Amino acid sequence: MYKRFNELNFVIGLFFLLASVVLLGGYFFSNHSNETINLYTGIAFLVFGIIMMLLRSSEKENTDQ
């Protein structure tokens, strides 16, 4: 599990995923829900974050050492 935190694409994806949760939560739970930029940006951040977290590094890890 901790190996994933050393991969930059996973950390970037996790950041964008958390930022999307904040934006979408603010859109749905706020009284000022007429700000649709939070909805569109939250959806875009969510998709980008999931894609970044699912990408694998092209380098093969050497488990012998």
mmCIF file of the N, C-alpha and C atoms, coordinates in Angstrom:
data_MODEL
# 
_entry.id   MODEL 
# 
loop_
_atom_site.group_PDB 
_atom_site.id 
_atom_site.type_symbol 
_atom_site.label_atom_id 
_atom_site.label_alt_id 
_atom_site.label_comp_id 
_atom_site.label_asym_id 
_atom_site.label_entity_id 
_atom_site.label_seq_id 
_atom_site.pdbx_PDB_ins_code 
_atom_site.Cartn_x 
_atom_site.Cartn_y 
_atom_site.Cartn_z 
_atom_site.occupancy 
_atom_site.B_iso_or_equiv 
_atom_site.pdbx_formal_charge 
_atom_site.auth_seq_id 
_atom_site.auth_comp_id 
_atom_site.auth_asym_id 
_atom_site.auth_atom_id 
_atom_site.pdbx_PDB_model_num 
ATOM 1   N N  . MET A 1 1  ? 0.821   -1.208 0.000   1.00 0.00 ? 1  MET A N  1 
ATOM 2   C CA . MET A 1 1  ? 0.000   0.000  0.000   1.00 0.00 ? 1  MET A CA 1 
ATOM 3   C C  . MET A 1 1  ? 0.852   1.254  0.000   1.00 0.00 ? 1  MET A C  1 
ATOM 4   N N  . TYR A 1 2  ? 1.922   1.244  0.791   1.00 0.00 ? 2  TYR A N  1 
ATOM 5   C CA . TYR A 1 2  ? 2.746   2.443  0.880   1.00 0.00 ? 2  TYR A CA 1 
ATOM 6   C C  . TYR A 1 2  ? 3.578   2.674  -0.373  1.00 0.00 ? 2  TYR A C  1 
ATOM 7   N N  . LYS A 1 3  ? 3.759   1.647  -1.201  1.00 0.00 ? 3  LYS A N  1 
ATOM 8   C CA . LYS A 1 3  ? 4.475   1.820  -2.459  1.00 0.00 ? 3  LYS A CA 1 
ATOM 9   C C  . LYS A 1 3  ? 3.711   2.750  -3.402  1.00 0.00 ? 3  LYS A C  1 
ATOM 10  N N  . ARG A 1 4  ? 2.387   2.712  -3.320  1.00 0.00 ? 4  ARG A N  1 
ATOM 11  C CA . ARG A 1 4  ? 1.573   3.553  -4.196  1.00 0.00 ? 4  ARG A CA 1 
ATOM 12  C C  . ARG A 1 4  ? 1.774   5.039  -3.895  1.00 0.00 ? 4  ARG A C  1 
ATOM 13  N N  . PHE A 1 5  ? 2.083   5.385  -2.636  1.00 0.00 ? 5  PHE A N  1 
ATOM 14  C CA . PHE A 1 5  ? 2.282   6.778  -2.279  1.00 0.00 ? 5  PHE A CA 1 
ATOM 15  C C  . PHE A 1 5  ? 3.602   7.329  -2.814  1.00 0.00 ? 5  PHE A C  1 
ATOM 16  N N  . ASN A 1 6  ? 4.499   6.466  -3.252  1.00 0.00 ? 6  ASN A N  1 
ATOM 17  C CA . ASN A 1 6  ? 5.745   6.907  -3.865  1.00 0.00 ? 6  ASN A CA 1 
ATOM 18  C C  . ASN A 1 6  ? 5.580   7.199  -5.345  1.00 0.00 ? 6  ASN A C  1 
ATOM 19  N N  . GLU A 1 7  ? 4.487   6.775  -5.930  1.00 0.00 ? 7  GLU A N  1 
ATOM 20  C CA . GLU A 1 7  ? 4.228   7.051  -7.342  1.00 0.00 ? 7  GLU A CA 1 
ATOM 21  C C  . GLU A 1 7  ? 3.548   8.409  -7.474  1.00 0.00 ? 7  GLU A C  1 
ATOM 22  N N  . LEU A 1 8  ? 4.111   9.256  -8.297  1.00 0.00 ? 8  LEU A N  1 
ATOM 23  C CA . LEU A 1 8  ? 3.610   10.616 -8.421  1.00 0.00 ? 8  LEU A CA 1 
ATOM 24  C C  . LEU A 1 8  ? 2.214   10.665 -9.029  1.00 0.00 ? 8  LEU A C  1 
ATOM 25  N N  . ASN A 1 9  ? 1.914   9.787  -9.979  1.00 0.00 ? 9  ASN A N  1 
ATOM 26  C CA . ASN A 1 9  ? 0.592   9.815  -10.598 1.00 0.00 ? 9  ASN A CA 1 
ATOM 27  C C  . ASN A 1 9  ? -0.507  9.453  -9.610  1.00 0.00 ? 9  ASN A C  1 
ATOM 28  N N  . PHE A 1 10 ? -0.213  8.586  -8.645  1.00 0.00 ? 10 PHE A N  1 
ATOM 29  C CA . PHE A 1 10 ? -1.204  8.239  -7.631  1.00 0.00 ? 10 PHE A CA 1 
ATOM 30  C C  . PHE A 1 10 ? -1.457  9.414  -6.688  1.00 0.00 ? 10 PHE A C  1 
ATOM 31  N N  . VAL A 1 11 ? -0.401  10.101 -6.292  1.00 0.00 ? 11 VAL A N  1 
ATOM 32  C CA . VAL A 1 11 ? -0.533  11.234 -5.377  1.00 0.00 ? 11 VAL A CA 1 
ATOM 33  C C  . VAL A 1 11 ? -1.278  12.381 -6.043  1.00 0.00 ? 11 VAL A C  1 
ATOM 34  N N  . ILE A 1 12 ? -0.977  12.649 -7.303  1.00 0.00 ? 12 ILE A N  1 
ATOM 35  C CA . ILE A 1 12 ? -1.682  13.705 -8.033  1.00 0.00 ? 12 ILE A CA 1 
ATOM 36  C C  . ILE A 1 12 ? -3.154  13.333 -8.199  1.00 0.00 ? 12 ILE A C  1 
ATOM 37  N N  . GLY A 1 13 ? -3.426  12.081 -8.529  1.00 0.00 ? 13 GLY A N  1 
ATOM 38  C CA . GLY A 1 13 ? -4.806  11.628 -8.661  1.00 0.00 ? 13 GLY A CA 1 
ATOM 39  C C  . GLY A 1 13 ? -5.567  11.734 -7.358  1.00 0.00 ? 13 GLY A C  1 
ATOM 40  N N  . LEU A 1 14 ? -4.915  11.399 -6.246  1.00 0.00 ? 14 LEU A N  1 
ATOM 41  C CA . LEU A 1 14 ? -5.548  11.504 -4.935  1.00 0.00 ? 14 LEU A CA 1 
ATOM 42  C C  . LEU A 1 14 ? -5.866  12.949 -4.586  1.00 0.00 ? 14 LEU A C  1 
ATOM 43  N N  . PHE A 1 15 ? -4.958  13.871 -4.928  1.00 0.00 ? 15 PHE A N  1 
ATOM 44  C CA . PHE A 1 15 ? -5.199  15.292 -4.685  1.00 0.00 ? 15 PHE A CA 1 
ATOM 45  C C  . PHE A 1 15 ? -6.419  15.786 -5.468  1.00 0.00 ? 15 PHE A C  1 
ATOM 46  N N  . PHE A 1 16 ? -6.481  15.461 -6.747  1.00 0.00 ? 16 PHE A N  1 
ATOM 47  C CA . PHE A 1 16 ? -7.605  15.909 -7.560  1.00 0.00 ? 16 PHE A CA 1 
ATOM 48  C C  . PHE A 1 16 ? -8.903  15.237 -7.135  1.00 0.00 ? 16 PHE A C  1 
ATOM 49  N N  . LEU A 1 17 ? -8.834  14.003 -6.666  1.00 0.00 ? 17 LEU A N  1 
ATOM 50  C CA . LEU A 1 17 ? -10.027 13.323 -6.173  1.00 0.00 ? 17 LEU A CA 1 
ATOM 51  C C  . LEU A 1 17 ? -10.564 14.014 -4.922  1.00 0.00 ? 17 LEU A C  1 
ATOM 52  N N  . LEU A 1 18 ? -9.687  14.379 -4.004  1.00 0.00 ? 18 LEU A N  1 
ATOM 53  C CA . LEU A 1 18 ? -10.117 15.077 -2.798  1.00 0.00 ? 18 LEU A CA 1 
ATOM 54  C C  . LEU A 1 18 ? -10.636 16.477 -3.110  1.00 0.00 ? 18 LEU A C  1 
ATOM 55  N N  . ALA A 1 19 ? -9.986  17.153 -4.055  1.00 0.00 ? 19 ALA A N  1 
ATOM 56  C CA . ALA A 1 19 ? -10.459 18.487 -4.454  1.00 0.00 ? 19 ALA A CA 1 
ATOM 57  C C  . ALA A 1 19 ? -11.839 18.394 -5.095  1.00 0.00 ? 19 ALA A C  1 
ATOM 58  N N  . SER A 1 20 ? -12.099 17.344 -5.859  1.00 0.00 ? 20 SER A N  1 
ATOM 59  C CA . SER A 1 20 ? -13.414 17.184 -6.473  1.00 0.00 ? 20 SER A CA 1 
ATOM 60  C C  . SER A 1 20 ? -14.485 16.899 -5.431  1.00 0.00 ? 20 SER A C  1 
ATOM 61  N N  . VAL A 1 21 ? -14.136 16.157 -4.383  1.00 0.00 ? 21 VAL A N  1 
ATOM 62  C CA . VAL A 1 21 ? -15.098 15.894 -3.312  1.00 0.00 ? 21 VAL A CA 1 
ATOM 63  C C  . VAL A 1 21 ? -15.474 17.198 -2.619  1.00 0.00 ? 21 VAL A C  1 
ATOM 64  N N  . VAL A 1 22 ? -14.498 18.074 -2.398  1.00 0.00 ? 22 VAL A N  1 
ATOM 65  C CA . VAL A 1 22 ? -14.776 19.367 -1.772  1.00 0.00 ? 22 VAL A CA 1 
ATOM 66  C C  . VAL A 1 22 ? -15.670 20.224 -2.680  1.00 0.00 ? 22 VAL A C  1 
ATOM 67  N N  . LEU A 1 23 ? -15.358 20.279 -3.959  1.00 0.00 ? 23 LEU A N  1 
ATOM 68  C CA . LEU A 1 23 ? -16.154 21.093 -4.887  1.00 0.00 ? 23 LEU A CA 1 
ATOM 69  C C  . LEU A 1 23 ? -17.575 20.557 -5.041  1.00 0.00 ? 23 LEU A C  1 
ATOM 70  N N  . LEU A 1 24 ? -17.709 19.252 -5.205  1.00 0.00 ? 24 LEU A N  1 
ATOM 71  C CA . LEU A 1 24 ? -19.044 18.675 -5.372  1.00 0.00 ? 24 LEU A CA 1 
ATOM 72  C C  . LEU A 1 24 ? -19.850 18.749 -4.080  1.00 0.00 ? 24 LEU A C  1 
ATOM 73  N N  . GLY A 1 25 ? -19.174 18.570 -2.949  1.00 0.00 ? 25 GLY A N  1 
ATOM 74  C CA . GLY A 1 25 ? -19.860 18.706 -1.670  1.00 0.00 ? 25 GLY A CA 1 
ATOM 75  C C  . GLY A 1 25 ? -20.348 20.129 -1.451  1.00 0.00 ? 25 GLY A C  1 
ATOM 76  N N  . GLY A 1 26 ? -19.535 21.095 -1.829  1.00 0.00 ? 26 GLY A N  1 
ATOM 77  C CA . GLY A 1 26 ? -19.948 22.490 -1.720  1.00 0.00 ? 26 GLY A CA 1 
ATOM 78  C C  . GLY A 1 26 ? -21.103 22.825 -2.644  1.00 0.00 ? 26 GLY A C  1 
ATOM 79  N N  . TYR A 1 27 ? -21.133 22.182 -3.794  1.00 0.00 ? 27 TYR A N  1 
ATOM 80  C CA . TYR A 1 27 ? -22.233 22.442 -4.737  1.00 0.00 ? 27 TYR A CA 1 
ATOM 81  C C  . TYR A 1 27 ? -23.543 21.852 -4.221  1.00 0.00 ? 27 TYR A C  1 
ATOM 82  N N  . PHE A 1 28 ? -23.505 20.613 -3.740  1.00 0.00 ? 28 PHE A N  1 
ATOM 83  C CA . PHE A 1 28 ? -24.742 19.937 -3.357  1.00 0.00 ? 28 PHE A CA 1 
ATOM 84  C C  . PHE A 1 28 ? -25.240 20.307 -1.964  1.00 0.00 ? 28 PHE A C  1 
ATOM 85  N N  . PHE A 1 29 ? -24.350 20.681 -1.066  1.00 0.00 ? 29 PHE A N  1 
ATOM 86  C CA . PHE A 1 29 ? -24.763 20.953 0.306   1.00 0.00 ? 29 PHE A CA 1 
ATOM 87  C C  . PHE A 1 29 ? -24.806 22.430 0.655   1.00 0.00 ? 29 PHE A C  1 
ATOM 88  N N  . SER A 1 30 ? -24.561 23.287 -0.301  1.00 0.00 ? 30 SER A N  1 
ATOM 89  C CA . SER A 1 30 ? -24.589 24.724 -0.051  1.00 0.00 ? 30 SER A CA 1 
ATOM 90  C C  . SER A 1 30 ? -25.920 25.313 -0.507  1.00 0.00 ? 30 SER A C  1 
ATOM 91  N N  . ASN A 1 31 ? -26.300 26.406 0.093   1.00 0.00 ? 31 ASN A N  1 
ATOM 92  C CA . ASN A 1 31 ? -27.532 27.086 -0.329  1.00 0.00 ? 31 ASN A CA 1 
ATOM 93  C C  . ASN A 1 31 ? -27.342 27.855 -1.625  1.00 0.00 ? 31 ASN A C  1 
ATOM 94  N N  . HIS A 1 32 ? -26.101 28.121 -1.987  1.00 0.00 ? 32 HIS A N  1 
ATOM 95  C CA . HIS A 1 32 ? -25.808 28.857 -3.216  1.00 0.00 ? 32 HIS A CA 1 
ATOM 96  C C  . HIS A 1 32 ? -25.514 27.872 -4.346  1.00 0.00 ? 32 HIS A C  1 
ATOM 97  N N  . SER A 1 33 ? -26.482 27.059 -4.687  1.00 0.00 ? 33 SER A N  1 
ATOM 98  C CA . SER A 1 33 ? -26.254 26.010 -5.687  1.00 0.00 ? 33 SER A CA 1 
ATOM 99  C C  . SER A 1 33 ? -26.400 26.517 -7.123  1.00 0.00 ? 33 SER A C  1 
ATOM 100 N N  . ASN A 1 34 ? -26.512 27.822 -7.295  1.00 0.00 ? 34 ASN A N  1 
ATOM 101 C CA . ASN A 1 34 ? -26.607 28.337 -8.659  1.00 0.00 ? 34 ASN A CA 1 
ATOM 102 C C  . ASN A 1 34 ? -25.229 28.531 -9.279  1.00 0.00 ? 34 ASN A C  1 
ATOM 103 N N  . GLU A 1 35 ? -24.169 28.210 -8.556  1.00 0.00 ? 35 GLU A N  1 
ATOM 104 C CA . GLU A 1 35 ? -22.814 28.315 -9.085  1.00 0.00 ? 35 GLU A CA 1 
ATOM 105 C C  . GLU A 1 35 ? -22.449 26.992 -9.751  1.00 0.00 ? 35 GLU A C  1 
ATOM 106 N N  . THR A 1 36 ? -22.754 26.871 -11.015 1.00 0.00 ? 36 THR A N  1 
ATOM 107 C CA . THR A 1 36 ? -22.546 25.597 -11.714 1.00 0.00 ? 36 THR A CA 1 
ATOM 108 C C  . THR A 1 36 ? -21.083 25.359 -12.055 1.00 0.00 ? 36 THR A C  1 
ATOM 109 N N  . ILE A 1 37 ? -20.218 26.386 -11.893 1.00 0.00 ? 37 ILE A N  1 
ATOM 110 C CA . ILE A 1 37 ? -18.804 26.159 -12.168 1.00 0.00 ? 37 ILE A CA 1 
ATOM 111 C C  . ILE A 1 37 ? -18.234 25.134 -11.202 1.00 0.00 ? 37 ILE A C  1 
ATOM 112 N N  . ASN A 1 38 ? -18.737 25.089 -9.966  1.00 0.00 ? 38 ASN A N  1 
ATOM 113 C CA . ASN A 1 38 ? -18.274 24.084 -9.004  1.00 0.00 ? 38 ASN A CA 1 
ATOM 114 C C  . ASN A 1 38 ? -18.667 22.685 -9.449  1.00 0.00 ? 38 ASN A C  1 
ATOM 115 N N  . LEU A 1 39 ? -19.841 22.535 -10.026 1.00 0.00 ? 39 LEU A N  1 
ATOM 116 C CA . LEU A 1 39 ? -20.281 21.226 -10.507 1.00 0.00 ? 39 LEU A CA 1 
ATOM 117 C C  . LEU A 1 39 ? -19.411 20.751 -11.661 1.00 0.00 ? 39 LEU A C  1 
ATOM 118 N N  . TYR A 1 40 ? -19.213 21.604 -12.654 1.00 0.00 ? 40 TYR A N  1 
ATOM 119 C CA . TYR A 1 40 ? -18.433 21.209 -13.834 1.00 0.00 ? 40 TYR A CA 1 
ATOM 120 C C  . TYR A 1 40 ? -16.968 20.974 -13.484 1.00 0.00 ? 40 TYR A C  1 
ATOM 121 N N  . THR A 1 41 ? -16.404 21.824 -12.647 1.00 0.00 ? 41 THR A N  1 
ATOM 122 C CA . THR A 1 41 ? -15.017 21.652 -12.251 1.00 0.00 ? 41 THR A CA 1 
ATOM 123 C C  . THR A 1 41 ? -14.851 20.418 -11.377 1.00 0.00 ? 41 THR A C  1 
ATOM 124 N N  . GLY A 1 42 ? -15.810 20.161 -10.495 1.00 0.00 ? 42 GLY A N  1 
ATOM 125 C CA . GLY A 1 42 ? -15.753 18.966 -9.653  1.00 0.00 ? 42 GLY A CA 1 
ATOM 126 C C  . GLY A 1 42 ? -15.823 17.689 -10.456 1.00 0.00 ? 42 GLY A C  1 
ATOM 127 N N  . ILE A 1 43 ? -16.663 17.669 -11.469 1.00 0.00 ? 43 ILE A N  1 
ATOM 128 C CA . ILE A 1 43 ? -16.760 16.479 -12.330 1.00 0.00 ? 43 ILE A CA 1 
ATOM 129 C C  . ILE A 1 43 ? -15.471 16.279 -13.116 1.00 0.00 ? 43 ILE A C  1 
ATOM 130 N N  . ALA A 1 44 ? -14.904 17.360 -13.646 1.00 0.00 ? 44 ALA A N  1 
ATOM 131 C CA . ALA A 1 44 ? -13.654 17.255 -14.401 1.00 0.00 ? 44 ALA A CA 1 
ATOM 132 C C  . ALA A 1 44 ? -12.509 16.796 -13.498 1.00 0.00 ? 44 ALA A C  1 
ATOM 133 N N  . PHE A 1 45 ? -12.425 17.342 -12.281 1.00 0.00 ? 45 PHE A N  1 
ATOM 134 C CA . PHE A 1 45 ? -11.399 16.916 -11.340 1.00 0.00 ? 45 PHE A CA 1 
ATOM 135 C C  . PHE A 1 45 ? -11.581 15.455 -10.949 1.00 0.00 ? 45 PHE A C  1 
ATOM 136 N N  . LEU A 1 46 ? -12.816 15.025 -10.790 1.00 0.00 ? 46 LEU A N  1 
ATOM 137 C CA . LEU A 1 46 ? -13.096 13.642 -10.420 1.00 0.00 ? 46 LEU A CA 1 
ATOM 138 C C  . LEU A 1 46 ? -12.625 12.682 -11.510 1.00 0.00 ? 46 LEU A C  1 
ATOM 139 N N  . VAL A 1 47 ? -12.956 12.988 -12.749 1.00 0.00 ? 47 VAL A N  1 
ATOM 140 C CA . VAL A 1 47 ? -12.554 12.124 -13.866 1.00 0.00 ? 47 VAL A CA 1 
ATOM 141 C C  . VAL A 1 47 ? -11.031 12.099 -14.003 1.00 0.00 ? 47 VAL A C  1 
ATOM 142 N N  . PHE A 1 48 ? -10.410 13.279 -13.919 1.00 0.00 ? 48 PHE A N  1 
ATOM 143 C CA . PHE A 1 48 ? -8.954  13.348 -14.042 1.00 0.00 ? 48 PHE A CA 1 
ATOM 144 C C  . PHE A 1 48 ? -8.269  12.620 -12.891 1.00 0.00 ? 48 PHE A C  1 
ATOM 145 N N  . GLY A 1 49 ? -8.789  12.776 -11.684 1.00 0.00 ? 49 GLY A N  1 
ATOM 146 C CA . GLY A 1 49 ? -8.201  12.112 -10.527 1.00 0.00 ? 49 GLY A CA 1 
ATOM 147 C C  . GLY A 1 49 ? -8.288  10.609 -10.622 1.00 0.00 ? 49 GLY A C  1 
ATOM 148 N N  . ILE A 1 50 ? -9.417  10.100 -11.080 1.00 0.00 ? 50 ILE A N  1 
ATOM 149 C CA . ILE A 1 50 ? -9.574  8.647  -11.215 1.00 0.00 ? 50 ILE A CA 1 
ATOM 150 C C  . ILE A 1 50 ? -8.640  8.104  -12.294 1.00 0.00 ? 50 ILE A C  1 
ATOM 151 N N  . ILE A 1 51 ? -8.517  8.829  -13.395 1.00 0.00 ? 51 ILE A N  1 
ATOM 152 C CA . ILE A 1 51 ? -7.610  8.392  -14.463 1.00 0.00 ? 51 ILE A CA 1 
ATOM 153 C C  . ILE A 1 51 ? -6.172  8.372  -13.968 1.00 0.00 ? 51 ILE A C  1 
ATOM 154 N N  . MET A 1 52 ? -5.763  9.408  -13.242 1.00 0.00 ? 52 MET A N  1 
ATOM 155 C CA . MET A 1 52 ? -4.392  9.456  -12.738 1.00 0.00 ? 52 MET A CA 1 
ATOM 156 C C  . MET A 1 52 ? -4.123  8.351  -11.720 1.00 0.00 ? 52 MET A C  1 
ATOM 157 N N  . MET A 1 53 ? -5.111  8.028  -10.893 1.00 0.00 ? 53 MET A N  1 
ATOM 158 C CA . MET A 1 53 ? -4.901  6.988  -9.895  1.00 0.00 ? 53 MET A CA 1 
ATOM 159 C C  . MET A 1 53 ? -4.835  5.598  -10.524 1.00 0.00 ? 53 MET A C  1 
ATOM 160 N N  . LEU A 1 54 ? -5.493  5.410  -11.646 1.00 0.00 ? 54 LEU A N  1 
ATOM 161 C CA . LEU A 1 54 ? -5.508  4.102  -12.289 1.00 0.00 ? 54 LEU A CA 1 
ATOM 162 C C  . LEU A 1 54 ? -4.332  3.864  -13.224 1.00 0.00 ? 54 LEU A C  1 
ATOM 163 N N  . LEU A 1 55 ? -3.624  4.931  -13.593 1.00 0.00 ? 55 LEU A N  1 
ATOM 164 C CA . LEU A 1 55 ? -2.454  4.767  -14.458 1.00 0.00 ? 55 LEU A CA 1 
ATOM 165 C C  . LEU A 1 55 ? -1.357  4.043  -13.706 1.00 0.00 ? 55 LEU A C  1 
ATOM 166 N N  . ARG A 1 56 ? -0.702  3.158  -14.384 1.00 0.00 ? 56 ARG A N  1 
ATOM 167 C CA . ARG A 1 56 ? 0.413   2.421  -13.792 1.00 0.00 ? 56 ARG A CA 1 
ATOM 168 C C  . ARG A 1 56 ? 1.717   2.984  -14.356 1.00 0.00 ? 56 ARG A C  1 
ATOM 169 N N  . SER A 1 57 ? 2.734   2.886  -13.570 1.00 0.00 ? 57 SER A N  1 
ATOM 170 C CA . SER A 1 57 ? 4.048   3.314  -14.018 1.00 0.00 ? 57 SER A CA 1 
ATOM 171 C C  . SER A 1 57 ? 4.549   2.342  -15.067 1.00 0.00 ? 57 SER A C  1 
ATOM 172 N N  . SER A 1 58 ? 5.240   2.846  -16.079 1.00 0.00 ? 58 SER A N  1 
ATOM 173 C CA . SER A 1 58 ? 5.718   1.979  -17.147 1.00 0.00 ? 58 SER A CA 1 
ATOM 174 C C  . SER A 1 58 ? 6.980   1.227  -16.734 1.00 0.00 ? 58 SER A C  1 
ATOM 175 N N  . GLU A 1 59 ? 7.615   1.662  -15.648 1.00 0.00 ? 59 GLU A N  1 
ATOM 176 C CA . GLU A 1 59 ? 8.805   0.969  -15.171 1.00 0.00 ? 59 GLU A CA 1 
ATOM 177 C C  . GLU A 1 59 ? 8.411   -0.309 -14.434 1.00 0.00 ? 59 GLU A C  1 
ATOM 178 N N  . LYS A 1 60 ? 9.138   -1.362 -14.707 1.00 0.00 ? 60 LYS A N  1 
ATOM 179 C CA . LYS A 1 60 ? 8.888   -2.616 -13.990 1.00 0.00 ? 60 LYS A CA 1 
ATOM 180 C C  . LYS A 1 60 ? 9.688   -2.587 -12.698 1.00 0.00 ? 60 LYS A C  1 
ATOM 181 N N  . GLU A 1 61 ? 9.022   -2.928 -11.610 1.00 0.00 ? 61 GLU A N  1 
ATOM 182 C CA . GLU A 1 61 ? 9.691   -2.945 -10.322 1.00 0.00 ? 61 GLU A CA 1 
ATOM 183 C C  . GLU A 1 61 ? 10.473  -4.239 -10.166 1.00 0.00 ? 61 GLU A C  1 
ATOM 184 N N  . ASN A 1 62 ? 11.669  -4.107 -9.646  1.00 0.00 ? 62 ASN A N  1 
ATOM 185 C CA . ASN A 1 62 ? 12.496  -5.283 -9.411  1.00 0.00 ? 62 ASN A CA 1 
ATOM 186 C C  . ASN A 1 62 ? 12.249  -5.743 -7.985  1.00 0.00 ? 62 ASN A C  1 
ATOM 187 N N  . THR A 1 63 ? 11.604  -6.880 -7.821  1.00 0.00 ? 63 THR A N  1 
ATOM 188 C CA . THR A 1 63 ? 11.259  -7.380 -6.491  1.00 0.00 ? 63 THR A CA 1 
ATOM 189 C C  . THR A 1 63 ? 12.359  -8.241 -5.894  1.00 0.00 ? 63 THR A C  1 
ATOM 190 N N  . ASP A 1 64 ? 13.448  -8.491 -6.652  1.00 0.00 ? 64 ASP A N  1 
ATOM 191 C CA . ASP A 1 64 ? 14.524  -9.318 -6.137  1.00 0.00 ? 64 ASP A CA 1 
ATOM 192 C C  . ASP A 1 64 ? 15.377  -8.585 -5.114  1.00 0.00 ? 64 ASP A C  1 
ATOM 193 N N  . GLN A 1 65 ? 15.444  -7.292 -5.204  1.00 0.00 ? 65 GLN A N  1 
ATOM 194 C CA . GLN A 1 65 ? 16.323  -6.525 -4.310  1.00 0.00 ? 65 GLN A CA 1 
ATOM 195 C C  . GLN A 1 65 ? 15.584  -6.005 -3.123  1.00 0.00 ? 65 GLN A C  1 
# 
